[in-house]
Amino acid sequence: MVTMSLSTTQSFTFHPIGHVISPHRSTADVPKGLGAQHEAEGILRILPEFAPGLADIEGFSHLYVLWAFDRVDGFDLTARPPSDDRPHGVFATRSPRRPNPIGLTTVRLLRRDGADLLVRGVDMLDGTPILDIKPYLTSIPTEDLRRGWLAEAESRNR
C-alpha cells in the first residue's frame, strides 16, 4: 500500500497492482545522464486479481508504467540531474525525490505470459510496486516536441 498526500487535508491511498522484476538492484545500476540507454529487460508481474485487466494489451507495442519510488524518503523542489550541472525544478526533472513519489516509465511490450508482461526499457528497481499500466498513445507530431533544458545541456556537452 502506498499513501500519498496532496495537501494537509487530502490524501490518496494506492494499492499496487503488481511489482517489477528487474536486473537493477540499486539506483547505481540504472543508466543515467546524457545518452543513457534503457534497454534492460524485465517483467511486470501483475497480481492475479488484476490479471483480467490485461485483456487485449498484447496489441500495443509500448506501455506507460506508473510506479512508486518506494525507497525514497522526503523530497526536494530542485534537483541537479546527472545530465546537467545546473539545478532545475523537480517537476522539470526525473528525480525520485518528489512531493508524491510517483515514477513514470515507457517500456516496449515484448510479450505477455499470463499475468506477466515481459518488457524492455526497465529503469525501475527490482521489487518496485506498480500502480497502473496504460497503453502508450501519442498524437503529438515530432516537430512539436520540445526537450527543454535537456536540449541545452546536450548541446553544451557535444
C-alpha positions as CSV (number, residue, x, y, z in Angstrom):
1,M,0.0,0.0,0.0
2,V,1.3,3.5,-0.9
3,T,-0.3,6.5,0.7
4,M,0.3,9.9,-0.8
5,S,-0.8,13.4,0.3
6,L,-1.9,16.2,-1.9
7,S,-2.3,18.7,0.9
8,T,-2.6,18.6,4.7
9,T,-6.3,17.7,4.4
10,Q,-6.4,15.3,1.5
11,S,-4.6,12.1,0.8
12,F,-4.9,9.1,-1.5
13,T,-4.1,5.5,-0.8
14,F,-2.8,3.4,-3.7
15,H,-2.6,-0.3,-3.7
16,P,-0.1,-1.8,-6.1
17,I,-1.4,-4.0,-8.9
18,G,1.9,-5.9,-9.1
19,H,5.7,-5.4,-8.9
20,V,8.7,-5.2,-11.3
21,I,11.2,-7.9,-11.7
22,S,14.3,-6.0,-12.8
23,P,18.0,-6.6,-13.1
24,H,18.5,-3.3,-11.3
25,R,19.1,-4.0,-7.6
26,S,20.3,-0.5,-6.7
27,T,20.0,3.0,-8.1
28,A,23.6,2.8,-9.1
29,D,22.6,0.0,-11.6
30,V,20.2,2.3,-13.5
31,P,21.8,4.1,-16.5
32,K,21.6,7.9,-16.0
33,G,22.8,11.1,-17.7
34,L,23.1,12.2,-21.3
35,G,22.7,9.4,-23.8
36,A,21.6,6.9,-21.2
37,Q,20.0,3.9,-22.8
38,H,17.3,2.0,-21.0
39,E,17.4,-1.4,-22.7
40,A,17.2,-3.7,-19.7
41,E,14.5,-6.4,-19.9
42,G,12.3,-7.1,-17.0
43,I,8.9,-8.4,-16.1
44,L,5.8,-6.5,-14.9
45,R,4.3,-9.2,-12.6
46,I,0.6,-8.4,-12.1
47,L,-1.2,-9.7,-9.1
48,P,-3.8,-12.5,-10.0
49,E,-6.8,-10.4,-9.0
50,F,-5.8,-7.7,-11.6
51,A,-4.8,-10.1,-14.4
52,P,-8.2,-9.8,-16.2
53,G,-7.3,-6.1,-16.7
54,L,-4.6,-7.2,-19.1
55,A,-7.1,-8.4,-21.8
56,D,-6.1,-7.1,-25.2
57,I,-2.9,-5.5,-24.0
58,E,-0.9,-7.6,-26.5
59,G,-2.0,-5.3,-29.3
60,F,0.2,-2.4,-28.1
61,S,3.9,-2.1,-28.7
62,H,4.6,0.2,-25.8
63,L,3.2,0.8,-22.4
64,Y,3.3,3.6,-19.8
65,V,4.0,2.2,-16.3
66,L,3.1,4.2,-13.3
67,W,5.0,3.1,-10.2
68,A,6.1,4.2,-6.7
69,F,9.5,5.3,-5.7
70,D,9.1,3.1,-2.6
71,R,12.7,3.5,-1.3
72,V,12.8,7.3,-1.2
73,D,12.3,9.4,1.9
74,G,11.4,13.1,1.6
75,F,11.6,15.4,-1.4
76,D,13.4,18.4,-2.8
77,L,11.9,21.1,-5.0
78,T,15.1,21.5,-7.0
79,A,17.4,18.8,-8.4
80,R,20.7,18.5,-10.2
81,P,20.2,15.8,-12.7
82,P,23.2,13.7,-13.8
83,S,22.8,15.2,-17.3
84,D,23.4,18.8,-16.2
85,D,25.4,20.6,-13.6
86,R,22.7,23.3,-13.1
87,P,19.8,23.0,-10.7
88,H,16.3,22.6,-12.1
89,G,12.8,22.5,-10.6
90,V,12.0,18.9,-9.6
91,F,9.0,18.9,-11.9
92,A,11.3,19.6,-14.9
93,T,13.4,16.5,-14.0
94,R,13.0,12.8,-13.4
95,S,14.4,13.0,-9.9
96,P,13.0,10.3,-7.5
97,R,12.8,12.9,-4.6
98,R,9.4,14.3,-5.5
99,P,6.5,15.5,-3.3
100,N,4.5,12.5,-4.5
101,P,7.0,9.7,-5.2
102,I,5.4,8.5,-8.5
103,G,7.5,7.2,-11.3
104,L,6.6,7.0,-15.0
105,T,8.4,4.8,-17.5
106,T,7.6,3.9,-21.1
107,V,8.5,0.3,-21.9
108,R,8.3,-1.8,-25.1
109,L,6.0,-4.8,-24.6
110,L,7.8,-7.9,-25.8
111,R,5.1,-10.4,-24.9
112,R,2.6,-11.4,-22.4
113,D,2.8,-14.7,-20.4
114,G,-0.4,-14.9,-18.3
115,A,-0.2,-12.2,-15.7
116,D,3.5,-11.4,-16.6
117,L,4.4,-8.7,-19.1
118,L,7.9,-9.1,-20.5
119,V,9.2,-5.7,-21.4
120,R,12.3,-3.8,-22.5
121,G,13.3,-0.4,-21.1
122,V,13.1,-1.1,-17.4
123,D,14.6,1.6,-15.3
124,M,12.9,0.6,-12.0
125,L,14.5,-1.3,-9.2
126,D,13.7,-5.0,-8.6
127,G,10.5,-5.3,-6.5
128,T,9.2,-1.8,-7.3
129,P,5.4,-1.6,-6.8
130,I,3.4,-1.0,-10.0
131,L,0.5,1.4,-9.5
132,D,-1.0,1.3,-13.1
133,I,-0.3,0.5,-16.7
134,K,-1.7,2.3,-19.7
135,P,-1.1,1.8,-23.4
136,Y,1.3,4.3,-24.9
137,L,-0.5,6.6,-27.4
138,T,0.5,9.9,-28.8
139,S,-0.8,12.2,-31.4
140,I,1.9,14.9,-30.9
141,P,3.9,15.4,-34.1
142,T,7.7,15.0,-33.6
143,E,8.3,18.6,-34.8
144,D,6.1,19.9,-32.0
145,L,8.0,18.2,-29.2
146,R,10.5,20.3,-27.1
147,R,13.1,18.9,-24.8
148,G,13.5,22.0,-22.5
149,W,16.8,22.4,-20.6
150,L,17.9,18.9,-21.6
151,A,18.4,20.0,-25.2
152,E,20.6,22.9,-24.0
153,A,22.6,20.5,-21.7
154,E,23.1,18.1,-24.6
155,S,24.4,20.8,-26.9
156,R,26.9,22.0,-24.2
157,N,28.2,18.5,-23.8
158,R,28.9,17.8,-27.5
